[in-house]
Amino acid sequence: MTGPPAATPGGPAGEEPPPRSPARYGAGRASGAAGRAARVTASAVLIVLTCVLVPVALLATWVHDIALDTDRYVSTVSPLAREPAIQDAAVHRITEAVGAKVNGPQAAADIGTWLQSHGLPPRAADAVKALGPQIDSAVEQAVTRAATRVVDSKAFETVWTTANRAAHQAVVHALTGEGRGAFEVKGGTVTLDIGTAVERVKKDLVDAGISPAAKIPDVNKQLVLFQSDQLAKARKGAHLLDVIGNWFPVLVVVLGTAGVLLARHRRRALARTALGAAFACLVVAIGLVVARHYYLDHLPPEVQSRAAAAAVFDTLLRFLKVSLRTAVVLGVVVALGAYLIGPGRLPVVVRGACDRTADSAAQWAAGYHITTGRAGTWTQAHRRSLTLVALLVVALVFTLWNHPTVLTVLLLVLVLLGVLAVLALLAASGRTTGPTPPPATGPPTGDGGGA
C-alpha cells in the first residue's frame, strides 16, 4: 500500500516545478554584471581623483598653515634676516637710499667756491672742486660700513621680524588682494619697507661726524623681494584654497577610502592609490624645481638681487617641499606594506621567515623556562585584531602629528615594525607553551580473546 505522492517544492503533489524563465535569469545576471561594472568604474574614478587631489590638498594646507598663520609665517621668514644674500641686498639698498641725494661733485664745487670767496687762491679752489669723486667714494664707504653694521646687528633681525609680524596681513593679501603695511603687494610685486633701517643708518652717520647726513631727504626705501606677473592671477585660486583648506584634506582621504572599499581587490587598490598619490606629488615637486629655475632666469629689473630672490623663494616654499617629499615616502611605504601582506611568493617567504625566527626565539626561551604564560596564548588567539589595532593607532598618530616630515614617517614605521615584532614573539611563545593536547586513546582491550 502506497501513500499519496509527496509534494514537491514546485507545486502540488505529482507536479514538476515550473521552469525558471531564461529571460529573468539573463536579466539577473545582466543586473549583477552592471552593478559590478558600476562599482569598478566608481572605484577607478575615486582613486584617480584621490591621486590628483593629494598634492592639491598639500598646497591648500600650505596656504592655510604657512601664509595665513602669523606665528608659523614669522618663524619661516625670520631666518632670512641672517641669510647672506638678503643681508647683502639690504646693505646695497640702504646704501642707495641713504646716498641717493649726496652729490659729491656739487658739494666739492660749493666748498671750493665758498673757500675762494674767503681768499683761497683759484688754483687751490680748483683742486678742492676736483675732489668730488673722492667725496662720493668716502661717503659711499662710510654709508656702506654703517649699513653693514646695522644689518649684521641684532637690531636688523628685530626690525625684520617685527616688520613681518606686524605686516603679516599683507602676506594674506599677497594671495587674496592688495597688500598694505611695511610688507606691500602691488600687482605682482612684493616689497618690504626698510625705512626704519635707513633712519638707523642716517643716525649712525650723524653720530660718526657726517652731519650732512641729517639733511638727507626721504627717498624710496622699498626693497623688492619678489615679482611675478602670475601673482594676481593666482589670488582667486589661493582664496578658494584658503576657504576649503580645513576640509579639503579630509575630503581627499574620504574619497580615497571609498575608492579602495569599492574595489574588487582592495589590497591592490590600496597599493595603487598610494603609488599614484606618491607619483603625483613627485610630479608637483619636480614642477616646483622647474618653476624655480624659470623664475630666477627671468627676473624682472625691479628685483635687485638674484640670490635674495632665490632665498625668499626657497624659504617660503620649504614646508611645501617637505610635505611633498613626505607624501612620496608615505605612499611608497603604504604600497610596500600592502604588497607584503599579499599572497605573492616573496611576501609569503618573508612572513614565513619572520614566523620561523619568532618560533626559534620562543623555543630557545622555553628551554630556559622563559615563557609569556596566558599573555602569549591570548596574543596568539587575537594576533590579527591586535595587528589591525596597531596599524590604526599608528595611522591616527600620523594624522594628528603637526606637520609630519619624512623622518616622522620613518620613525612611525620603525615603531610599527617593533610592535609587530613583539606581537610575533608573544604569539610564538603562546604556540610553544600552549595547552598540551590529551594523548590519543586506542580501542579498549579485553582479557578474553576471540570467539
C-alpha positions in Angstrom: 0.0 0.0 0.0 1.4 3.3 -1.0 0.7 6.7 0.3 -0.2 9.8 -1.7 2.6 11.2 -3.8 4.9 13.6 -1.9 4.5 17.2 -2.6 7.3 18.9 -4.4 8.7 22.4 -3.8 7.5 23.5 -7.2 3.7 22.9 -6.8 1.1 20.4 -5.8 1.8 16.7 -5.4 2.9 15.0 -8.6 3.6 18.2 -10.5 7.0 19.3 -11.7 8.2 22.8 -10.6 7.8 25.4 -13.3 11.0 26.0 -15.2 12.9 29.2 -14.4 12.4 31.9 -17.0 15.5 32.3 -19.2 14.7 36.0 -19.6 14.5 36.5 -15.8 17.8 34.6 -15.3 19.5 36.6 -18.0 18.2 39.8 -16.6 19.5 38.9 -13.1 23.0 38.1 -14.5 23.0 41.4 -16.5 21.9 43.4 -13.5 24.7 41.8 -11.4 27.3 42.4 -14.1 26.1 46.0 -14.4 26.4 46.6 -10.7 29.9 45.2 -10.6 30.9 47.3 -13.5 29.5 50.4 -11.8 31.4 49.6 -8.6 34.7 49.1 -10.6 34.2 52.3 -12.5 33.3 54.3 -9.4 36.4 52.9 -7.6 38.7 53.8 -10.5 37.3 57.3 -10.7 37.6 57.9 -7.0 41.2 56.5 -6.9 42.2 58.7 -9.8 40.7 61.8 -8.2 42.5 61.0 -4.9 45.8 60.7 -6.7 45.3 64.0 -8.4 43.9 65.9 -5.4 46.6 64.8 -2.8 49.1 67.4 -4.0 46.3 70.0 -4.2 45.4 69.2 -0.6 49.0 69.7 0.4 49.0 73.0 -1.4 45.8 74.0 0.4 47.3 73.1 3.8 50.5 75.1 3.0 48.4 78.2 2.1 46.3 77.8 5.2 49.1 77.0 7.7 52.0 79.0 6.3 50.7 82.0 4.5 47.8 82.6 6.9 49.3 81.6 10.2 51.2 84.6 11.7 53.4 82.7 14.1 54.3 80.0 11.6 55.0 82.6 8.9 57.2 84.6 11.2 59.1 81.5 12.2 59.5 80.8 8.5 60.9 84.1 7.3 62.8 85.1 10.5 66.0 83.2 9.4 66.1 85.3 6.2 67.4 88.2 8.3 70.6 86.1 8.7 70.7 85.0 5.1 73.9 86.5 3.5 72.0 87.1 0.2 69.3 89.1 2.0 71.8 91.0 4.1 73.9 92.0 1.0 70.7 93.1 -0.8 69.7 95.1 2.3 73.1 96.8 2.6 73.0 97.7 -1.1 69.5 99.1 -1.0 70.1 101.0 2.3 73.3 102.5 0.8 71.4 103.5 -2.3 68.6 105.1 -0.2 70.9 107.0 2.1 73.3 108.2 -0.7 70.7 108.8 -3.3 70.8 112.6 -2.8 74.5 113.0 -2.0 76.2 114.8 -4.9 80.0 114.8 -4.4 81.0 117.0 -7.3 78.3 119.6 -6.4 79.4 119.5 -2.8 83.0 119.9 -3.7 82.2 122.8 -6.1 80.2 124.6 -3.4 83.0 124.2 -0.9 85.6 125.4 -3.4 83.5 128.4 -4.3 82.9 129.3 -0.7 86.7 129.0 0.1 87.6 131.0 -2.9 85.2 133.7 -1.8 87.1 133.8 1.5 90.5 134.3 -0.1 91.6 130.8 -1.2 93.7 131.0 -4.3 92.0 130.0 -7.5 94.3 127.0 -8.1 93.6 125.7 -4.6 89.9 126.2 -5.1 90.0 124.3 -8.3 91.8 121.5 -6.5 89.1 121.4 -3.9 86.4 121.3 -6.6 88.2 118.3 -8.2 87.7 116.3 -5.0 84.1 115.5 -5.9 84.7 111.8 -6.9 86.7 111.3 -3.7 83.9 112.7 -1.6 81.4 110.4 -3.3 83.7 107.4 -2.6 84.3 108.4 1.0 80.6 109.0 1.7 79.7 105.7 0.0 82.3 103.8 2.0 81.1 105.4 5.3 77.4 104.6 4.4 78.3 101.0 3.5 80.1 100.5 6.7 77.3 101.9 8.7 74.7 99.9 6.8 76.7 96.7 7.2 76.9 97.3 11.0 73.2 97.8 11.2 72.3 94.7 9.0 74.8 92.5 10.9 73.4 93.5 14.3 70.5 92.1 16.3 68.7 95.3 15.6 68.2 94.3 12.0 66.8 90.9 13.0 64.4 92.7 15.3 63.3 95.1 12.6 62.9 92.3 10.1 60.9 90.1 12.5 58.8 93.0 13.8 58.0 94.3 10.3 57.0 90.8 9.1 54.8 90.1 12.1 53.1 93.5 12.1 52.6 93.3 8.3 51.5 89.6 8.1 48.1 90.7 6.9 49.8 91.9 3.8 51.1 88.4 3.2 47.5 87.2 3.2 46.7 90.0 0.7 49.5 88.8 -1.4 47.4 85.8 -2.2 43.9 87.3 -1.8 44.2 91.0 -2.6 46.2 94.2 -2.4 48.8 94.5 0.4 49.4 97.2 2.9 51.9 98.0 5.7 55.7 97.5 5.6 55.2 94.4 3.6 53.4 95.6 0.5 52.0 93.9 -2.6 51.0 95.9 -5.7 50.1 94.0 -8.8 52.7 91.2 -8.9 55.5 93.0 -6.9 56.2 92.2 -3.3 58.3 94.8 -1.4 59.4 95.4 2.1 59.8 98.9 3.6 63.3 99.3 5.0 62.7 102.9 6.2 63.5 102.0 9.8 66.9 100.6 8.9 67.6 103.6 6.7 66.8 106.0 9.5 69.1 104.0 11.8 72.0 104.3 9.3 71.4 108.1 9.0 71.6 108.4 12.8 74.9 106.4 12.8 76.3 108.6 10.1 75.5 111.8 12.1 77.0 110.2 15.2 80.1 109.4 13.3 80.5 113.1 12.4 78.9 113.2 9.0 76.5 115.9 9.9 75.1 116.5 6.3 73.5 113.0 6.6 70.9 114.5 8.8 69.6 116.6 5.9 69.2 113.6 3.5 65.7 113.8 2.2 63.2 111.0 2.2 63.6 108.7 -0.8 62.2 105.4 -2.0 63.2 102.9 0.6 61.5 99.8 -0.8 63.4 96.5 -1.1 61.8 94.4 -3.8 61.7 90.8 -2.7 59.5 89.1 -5.3 57.9 89.9 -8.6 55.7 87.8 -10.8 53.0 88.7 -13.3 51.2 85.5 -12.3 50.7 86.6 -8.7 47.5 88.5 -9.4 46.1 85.5 -11.4 46.8 83.1 -8.5 44.8 85.2 -6.0 41.4 83.7 -6.8 42.7 80.1 -6.6 44.5 80.9 -3.4 41.4 82.4 -1.8 39.4 79.2 -2.7 42.2 77.0 -1.3 42.1 79.1 1.9 38.3 78.6 2.2 38.5 74.9 1.8 41.9 74.4 3.4 40.5 72.9 6.6 38.3 70.3 5.0 39.9 69.5 1.7 42.5 67.0 3.1 39.7 65.2 4.9 37.7 65.1 1.7 40.6 63.6 -0.2 41.1 60.9 2.5 37.3 60.0 2.3 37.4 59.8 -1.5 40.5 57.5 -1.3 38.9 55.3 1.3 35.7 55.0 -0.7 37.7 54.1 -3.8 39.6 51.3 -2.0 36.4 49.9 -0.4 34.5 49.8 -3.7 37.4 48.0 -5.4 37.2 44.2 -6.0 40.8 43.7 -4.9 41.1 46.2 -2.0 44.7 45.4 -1.2 45.8 46.1 -4.8 43.6 49.2 -4.9 45.3 50.5 -1.7 48.8 49.9 -3.2 47.8 51.6 -6.5 46.3 54.6 -4.7 49.4 55.1 -2.6 51.7 54.8 -5.5 49.5 57.1 -7.7 49.4 59.8 -5.0 53.2 59.5 -4.5 53.8 59.9 -8.2 51.5 62.9 -8.4 53.4 64.6 -5.5 56.7 63.7 -7.2 55.5 65.4 -10.4 54.5 68.6 -8.4 57.9 68.6 -6.6 59.7 68.4 -10.0 57.4 71.2 -11.2 58.5 73.4 -8.3 62.1 72.9 -9.2 61.4 73.8 -12.9 59.4 76.9 -11.8 62.2 78.0 -9.5 64.8 77.9 -12.4 62.4 79.6 -14.8 61.6 82.4 -12.3 65.3 83.0 -11.5 66.2 83.0 -15.2 63.5 85.6 -15.9 63.9 88.0 -13.0 62.4 91.5 -13.7 64.7 94.5 -13.3 62.8 95.5 -10.1 64.5 92.7 -8.2 67.9 93.9 -7.1 69.4 90.6 -6.1 69.0 87.2 -7.8 70.4 85.4 -4.7 68.0 87.2 -2.4 65.0 86.3 -4.6 66.2 82.7 -4.6 66.5 82.7 -0.8 62.9 84.1 -0.4 61.5 81.6 -2.9 63.2 78.6 -1.2 62.2 79.8 2.3 58.6 80.4 1.6 58.2 77.0 -0.2 60.3 75.0 2.1 57.5 73.5 4.1 55.5 72.7 0.9 58.5 70.8 -0.5 58.9 68.9 2.8 55.2 68.0 2.7 55.5 66.7 -0.9 58.6 64.6 0.0 56.7 63.2 3.0 53.8 62.2 0.9 56.0 60.5 -1.6 57.7 58.4 1.1 54.4 57.7 2.8 52.9 56.5 -0.4 55.8 54.1 -1.1 55.7 52.8 2.5 51.9 52.1 2.3 52.3 50.4 -1.1 55.1 48.3 0.2 53.1 47.3 3.2 50.1 46.4 1.1 52.4 44.2 -1.0 54.0 42.4 1.9 50.6 41.3 3.3 49.5 39.8 0.0 49.7 36.2 -1.3 52.7 36.7 -3.5 55.7 34.4 -3.4 58.1 36.9 -1.8 55.6 38.2 0.8 54.9 34.6 1.8 58.6 33.8 2.1 59.2 37.0 4.2 56.3 36.3 6.5 57.3 32.6 6.9 60.9 33.6 7.7 59.7 36.0 10.3 57.4 33.4 11.9 60.2 30.8 11.9 62.6 33.2 13.5 60.0 34.1 16.2 59.3 30.3 16.8 63.0 29.7 17.2 63.4 32.5 19.7 60.3 31.2 21.6 61.7 27.7 21.7 65.1 28.9 22.9 63.4 30.9 25.7 61.2 28.0 26.7 64.3 25.9 27.0 65.4 28.3 29.7 61.9 28.3 31.3 61.2 31.8 30.0 57.5 31.9 28.9 54.8 34.5 28.5 52.0 32.4 30.0 48.5 33.4 29.2 49.6 36.6 27.5 51.3 34.7 24.8 48.3 32.4 24.3 45.9 35.3 24.3 48.1 37.2 21.7 48.2 34.1 19.5 44.4 33.9 19.6 43.9 37.6 18.8 47.0 38.4 16.8 45.1 39.6 13.7 43.0 42.0 15.7 46.0 43.3 17.6 47.8 43.9 14.3 44.9 45.9 13.0 44.7 48.0 16.2 48.4 48.7 15.9 48.0 49.9 12.3 45.1 52.1 13.2 46.9 53.7 16.2 50.0 54.5 14.0 47.7 55.9 11.3 46.0 58.1 14.0 49.3 59.3 15.4 50.4 60.3 11.9 47.1 62.1 11.2 47.3 64.1 14.4 51.1 64.8 14.0 51.6 68.5 13.5 53.3 68.9 10.1 54.9 65.5 9.7 58.1 65.0 7.8 60.0 62.1 6.1 61.7 61.5 9.4 58.2 61.2 11.1 57.2 58.6 8.6 60.4 56.5 9.1 60.0 56.8 12.9 56.4 55.6 12.8 57.4 52.7 10.5 60.1 51.7 12.9 57.7 51.8 15.8 55.1 49.7 13.9 57.7 47.2 13.0 58.8 47.0 16.6 55.2 46.4 17.8 54.7 43.7 15.1 57.9 42.0 16.2 56.7 42.0 19.8 53.4 40.5 18.8 55.1 37.9 16.7 57.3 36.8 19.6 54.3 36.7 22.0 52.3 34.7 19.6 55.2 32.3 19.0 55.6 31.9 22.8 51.9 31.1 23.0 52.2 28.4 20.4 55.2 26.9 22.1 53.8 26.9 25.7 50.1 26.4 24.8 48.0 23.7 26.4 49.2 20.2 25.6 46.6 18.2 23.7 45.4 15.0 25.5 47.1 11.7 24.4 45.2 9.7 21.8 43.5 6.6 23.2 43.2 3.3 21.3 40.3 0.8 21.4 39.7 -0.9 24.7 41.4 -4.3 25.1 39.7 -7.2 27.0 41.1 -10.1 28.9 39.4 -12.7 26.9 40.2 -13.0 23.3 38.4 -14.4 20.3 35.3 -16.1 19.6 
